[in-house]
């Protein structure tokens, strides 16, 4: 197995890697800085767009725009003009609440959740998990999630998987015909691995991969939630991951140098890594199709 750094990018809070199969490039965010970057994986050359910080997440939206989760609202970013068009607001407001991780869904919508940190014991979290539909309408899907990470639909399209990093659990929801969520269950508890789960993605066989943000590793769980692969990394806090490359057999991993709560100052902390030789191919990921 080969693990190498891509380019010279060093993020404070590297998140939300997305492979763009049409352009053969990798997108990612530095959420604390409010930056979105598009990188050539071979040369490391990067373009960037500055957005209001903090940034939660984003997804490719068609070929010429991104849908982005800002602090408490969703917007479309025109990649050519660099302009933002706000779509919807979550309504909840608190100094320690903001939108966090999100992902495109197979139907072209965007699902993202919030993080409500520094809560008192037994204080319920504000916010929750939201779905932005293709017409820009916003619906609340679930509450009671403290720090949402890695939302994603499995390759079969039957279940949505959502991490709550504050509980160190990955939940599985059955998706109804109306797009609503049902039958929440614990898929994996990562407490025994010494870490919360962070960003996630799926491989072509339906295995779920997550970044073990406190353990310097990425891990795979089979469809029954059993740990069957772990790759240790040369950095302290991996934050998210995705499959990419022409055959979707490279794993790209973003990381943290200073998130405000986690920090590390090693030579690769905050870097973008590429893992080759895992023997696994990724599942193709959808794009959003949100239009006003």
Secondary structure, DSSP 8 states (H G I E B T S, - for coil): -EEEE-SS---SBEEEEEEETTTTEEEEEETTTTEEEEE-TTT--EEEEE--SS--EEEEETTTEEEEE-SSEEEEEETTT--EEEEEE-----TTEEEEEEEE-TTS-EEEEEEE-S--TT---S--EEEE-TTS-EEEEE---SBEEEEEE-TTSSEEEEEETTTTEEEEEEE-TTS-EEEEEEEEE-GGGTS-EEEEEEBTTS-EEEEETTTTEEEEE-TTS-EEEEEE-SSS-EEEEEEESTTS-EEEEEEBSB-SS-B--STTTT--EEEE--S--B-----B----
